[in-house]
Amino acid sequence: MIRVILAWVWQAARNLGLNVFGFLLIFGFAGVLSVGVRAGLDKTLAWGPVWPALVFTLAAGAGWGTLFGLVTKEWIRNPDRKVLPGPAVGVVLAGAAVWIYIFAAISYALARQGALQYDAPGKPEDLLYKLTDAYAWYFVDLWPGLNVTSAIGWKSPVDLQGGLRGALLVLFRAAVIFQVFAKGHALLKRDEDER
């Protein structure tokens, strides 16, 4: 009886550790990618013309979309072949975080080019941070049925609707819904042999 209890405790502790470590590892990797997008944007903007920053950011988006599409259940299974929810949530949140940074960087580069106008309070050099916050707001606002943004009284710091800004917002929502939410569903959906 004690052996059974110890085996169960060991398995529960192992799975908890794998869940937490997997989440932190995946989310940390996305954080490094997000910082890389930001650093690349800053570096290319320092060259003078804005178009290299825009090209860099679009290439980063294409690369991230491809890399994110390659993630499968096999990457987040425990030794018992069960999908770990911690890493699955990490993949979804990490995917959204990187898309938030990429779309904020694209919007910022287009604003610096003069193709977009944003009314954001504060200093012009703070626009990238405010765009990042705005895209995060629109991501949270997409969560179906929860109405988180209105429940906590969170207002978007920048209006992203209308014209080209609205088109970018639609592309962002499409990336989140069709890639991030769909990936979360695919990762957390039970396999036929688990039913």
C-alpha positions as CSV (number, residue, x, y, z in Angstrom):
1,M,0.0,0.0,0.0
2,I,2.8,2.4,0.9
3,R,4.5,1.6,-2.4
4,V,1.4,2.5,-4.3
5,I,1.1,5.8,-2.4
6,L,4.7,6.6,-3.0
7,A,4.5,5.8,-6.7
8,W,1.4,8.0,-7.0
9,V,3.2,10.9,-5.1
10,W,6.2,10.5,-7.3
11,Q,4.2,10.6,-10.5
12,A,2.2,13.6,-9.3
13,A,5.3,15.5,-8.3
14,R,7.0,14.6,-11.6
15,N,4.0,15.8,-13.6
16,L,3.7,19.0,-11.6
17,G,7.4,19.7,-12.2
18,L,7.2,18.9,-15.9
19,N,4.1,21.2,-16.2
20,V,5.7,24.1,-14.5
21,F,9.1,23.7,-16.1
22,G,7.5,23.2,-19.6
23,F,5.4,26.3,-19.2
24,L,8.4,28.4,-18.0
25,L,10.7,27.0,-20.7
26,I,8.2,27.7,-23.6
27,F,7.2,31.1,-22.3
28,G,10.8,32.1,-21.7
29,F,11.7,31.1,-25.2
30,A,8.9,33.3,-26.5
31,G,10.1,36.1,-24.3
32,V,13.6,35.9,-25.8
33,L,12.0,35.9,-29.3
34,S,9.9,39.0,-28.4
35,V,13.0,40.8,-27.1
36,G,14.7,39.8,-30.3
37,V,12.0,41.4,-32.4
38,R,12.1,44.6,-30.3
39,A,15.9,44.7,-30.5
40,G,15.9,44.1,-34.2
41,L,13.3,46.8,-34.7
42,D,15.4,49.3,-32.7
43,K,18.6,48.3,-34.6
44,T,17.0,48.6,-38.0
45,L,15.3,51.9,-37.1
46,A,18.7,53.3,-36.1
47,W,19.9,52.8,-39.7
48,G,17.7,55.8,-40.7
49,P,15.2,54.6,-43.2
50,V,12.1,52.9,-41.8
51,W,11.7,50.3,-44.6
52,P,14.5,47.9,-43.2
53,A,12.6,47.8,-39.9
54,L,9.4,47.0,-41.6
55,V,11.0,44.2,-43.7
56,F,12.7,42.8,-40.6
57,T,9.4,42.7,-38.7
58,L,7.5,41.1,-41.6
59,A,10.2,38.5,-41.9
60,A,10.1,37.9,-38.1
61,G,6.3,37.4,-38.4
62,A,6.7,34.9,-41.3
63,G,9.4,33.0,-39.4
64,W,7.3,32.9,-36.2
65,G,4.2,31.8,-38.1
66,T,6.2,28.9,-39.6
67,L,7.9,27.9,-36.4
68,F,4.7,28.1,-34.4
69,G,2.9,26.0,-36.9
70,L,5.5,23.2,-36.4
71,V,4.6,22.7,-32.7
72,T,2.8,19.4,-32.2
73,K,1.5,17.4,-29.2
74,E,4.6,15.3,-29.3
75,W,6.6,18.2,-28.0
76,I,4.6,18.5,-24.8
77,R,3.9,14.9,-23.7
78,N,5.1,13.5,-20.4
79,P,6.9,10.1,-20.2
80,D,3.4,8.4,-19.9
81,R,2.5,9.9,-23.3
82,K,-0.1,12.3,-21.9
83,V,-0.2,15.9,-23.0
84,L,0.9,18.2,-20.3
85,P,-1.5,21.2,-19.9
86,G,1.2,23.6,-18.5
87,P,3.3,23.5,-21.6
88,A,0.2,23.6,-23.8
89,V,-0.9,26.8,-22.1
90,G,2.6,28.1,-22.4
91,V,2.6,27.5,-26.2
92,V,-0.7,29.4,-26.5
93,L,0.3,32.3,-24.4
94,A,3.8,32.4,-25.9
95,G,2.3,32.4,-29.4
96,A,0.0,35.2,-28.5
97,A,2.8,37.3,-26.9
98,V,5.1,37.0,-29.9
99,W,2.2,38.0,-32.3
100,I,1.5,40.9,-30.0
101,Y,5.1,42.1,-30.3
102,I,5.2,41.5,-34.0
103,F,2.0,43.4,-34.8
104,A,3.0,46.3,-32.5
105,A,6.3,46.5,-34.3
106,I,4.7,46.5,-37.7
107,S,2.3,49.2,-36.6
108,Y,5.1,51.2,-35.1
109,A,7.2,51.0,-38.3
110,L,4.3,52.0,-40.4
111,A,3.6,54.9,-38.1
112,R,7.2,56.0,-38.3
113,Q,7.0,55.7,-42.1
114,G,3.9,58.0,-42.0
115,A,1.5,55.4,-43.4
116,L,-0.5,55.3,-40.2
117,Q,-1.6,57.8,-37.6
118,Y,-2.1,56.9,-33.9
119,D,-3.5,59.2,-31.2
120,A,-1.6,58.1,-28.2
121,P,-1.1,60.3,-25.1
122,G,2.5,60.8,-24.0
123,K,5.8,61.1,-25.8
124,P,6.1,59.8,-29.4
125,E,8.9,57.5,-28.5
126,D,6.5,55.6,-26.1
127,L,4.2,54.7,-29.0
128,L,5.7,51.2,-29.4
129,Y,4.9,50.4,-25.7
130,K,1.4,51.7,-26.1
131,L,0.9,49.7,-29.3
132,T,2.1,46.6,-27.5
133,D,-0.4,47.3,-24.7
134,A,-3.2,47.9,-27.2
135,Y,-2.6,44.6,-29.0
136,A,-2.5,42.8,-25.7
137,W,-5.8,44.5,-24.8
138,Y,-7.3,43.3,-28.1
139,F,-6.0,39.7,-27.4
140,V,-7.6,39.6,-24.0
141,D,-10.8,41.1,-25.5
142,L,-10.9,38.1,-27.9
143,W,-11.4,35.6,-25.0
144,P,-14.9,34.4,-25.7
145,G,-17.6,35.1,-23.1
146,L,-15.3,36.4,-20.4
147,N,-15.5,40.2,-21.1
148,V,-12.3,40.6,-19.1
149,T,-11.5,44.1,-20.4
150,S,-14.8,45.5,-19.4
151,A,-15.0,43.6,-16.1
152,I,-11.7,45.1,-14.9
153,G,-12.2,48.5,-16.5
154,W,-9.2,48.1,-18.8
155,K,-9.3,50.5,-21.7
156,S,-7.1,50.2,-24.8
157,P,-4.3,52.8,-24.7
158,V,-4.4,53.3,-28.5
159,D,-7.3,53.1,-30.9
160,L,-6.5,50.4,-33.5
161,Q,-9.7,50.6,-35.5
162,G,-10.4,52.2,-38.8
163,G,-8.6,52.3,-42.2
164,L,-5.2,50.5,-42.4
165,R,-5.0,50.3,-38.6
166,G,-8.2,48.3,-38.6
167,A,-6.9,46.1,-41.4
168,L,-3.8,45.3,-39.2
169,L,-6.1,44.6,-36.3
170,V,-8.1,42.1,-38.4
171,L,-4.9,40.4,-39.5
172,F,-3.8,40.2,-35.8
173,R,-7.2,38.7,-34.8
174,A,-6.9,36.2,-37.7
175,A,-3.4,35.2,-36.5
176,V,-4.6,34.8,-33.0
177,I,-7.8,32.9,-33.8
178,F,-6.7,30.8,-36.7
179,Q,-3.2,30.0,-35.4
180,V,-3.0,30.5,-31.6
181,F,-6.5,29.4,-30.5
182,A,-6.5,26.7,-33.1
183,K,-3.1,25.4,-31.9
184,G,-4.4,25.5,-28.3
185,H,-7.4,23.4,-29.3
186,A,-5.3,21.0,-31.2
187,L,-2.8,20.5,-28.3
188,L,-5.5,20.1,-25.7
189,K,-7.9,17.9,-27.7
190,R,-8.0,14.4,-26.4
191,D,-6.5,11.7,-28.6
192,E,-8.8,8.8,-29.7
193,D,-6.9,6.4,-27.4
194,E,-7.3,8.7,-24.4
195,R,-11.1,8.6,-24.5
